[in-house]
C-alpha cells in the first residue's frame, strides 16, 4: 500500500510539473508578442 501511494504521488508530482512547464511555455508564447509591441 505504501509503495502504491508513493507511486501515485510521484506520478501526480511529475504531471503537475509537466503541466506547470506547459503553462509557462504558453504564457511566454502569449506574452512574447505583447512585449514585442
DRENDO-1510 file (C-alpha; in Angstrom, 1 decimal, always signed):
<recs>
REC; n; res; u; v; w
REC; 1; UNK; +0.0; +0.0; +0.0 .
REC; 2; UNK; +2.8; +2.4; +0.9 .
REC; 3; UNK; +4.6; +1.7; -2.4 .
REC; 4; UNK; +1.4; +2.3; -4.3 .
REC; 5; UNK; +0.7; +5.6; -2.6 .
REC; 6; UNK; +4.3; +6.8; -3.2 .
REC; 7; UNK; +4.0; +5.8; -6.9 .
REC; 8; UNK; +0.7; +7.8; -7.2 .
REC; 9; UNK; +2.3; +10.8; -5.5 .
REC; 10; UNK; +5.3; +10.6; -7.8 .
REC; 11; UNK; +3.1; +10.5; -10.9 .
REC; 12; UNK; +0.9; +13.3; -9.7 .
REC; 13; UNK; +4.1; +15.4; -8.9 .
REC; 14; UNK; +5.5; +14.8; -12.4 .
REC; 15; UNK; +2.2; +15.5; -14.1 .
REC; 16; UNK; +1.9; +18.8; -12.1 .
REC; 17; UNK; +5.5; +19.7; -13.1 .
REC; 18; UNK; +4.7; +19.0; -16.7 .
REC; 19; UNK; +1.5; +21.0; -16.7 .
REC; 20; UNK; +3.3; +23.9; -15.0 .
REC; 21; UNK; +6.0; +23.8; -17.6 .
REC; 22; UNK; +3.5; +23.8; -20.5 .
REC; 23; UNK; +1.6; +26.6; -18.9 .
REC; 24; UNK; +4.8; +28.6; -18.5 .
REC; 25; UNK; +5.7; +28.0; -22.2 .
REC; 26; UNK; +2.2; +29.0; -23.3 .
REC; 27; UNK; +2.4; +32.2; -21.2 .
REC; 28; UNK; +5.7; +33.0; -22.7 .
REC; 29; UNK; +4.4; +32.5; -26.3 .
REC; 30; UNK; +1.3; +34.5; -25.5 .
REC; 31; UNK; +3.2; +37.4; -23.8 .
REC; 32; UNK; +6.0; +37.4; -26.3 .
REC; 33; UNK; +4.1; +39.4; -29.0 .
REC; 34; UNK; +2.6; +41.7; -26.3 .
REC; 35; UNK; +6.0; +42.6; -25.0 .
REC; 36; UNK; +7.4; +43.0; -28.5 .
REC; 37; UNK; +4.8; +45.5; -29.4 .
</recs>
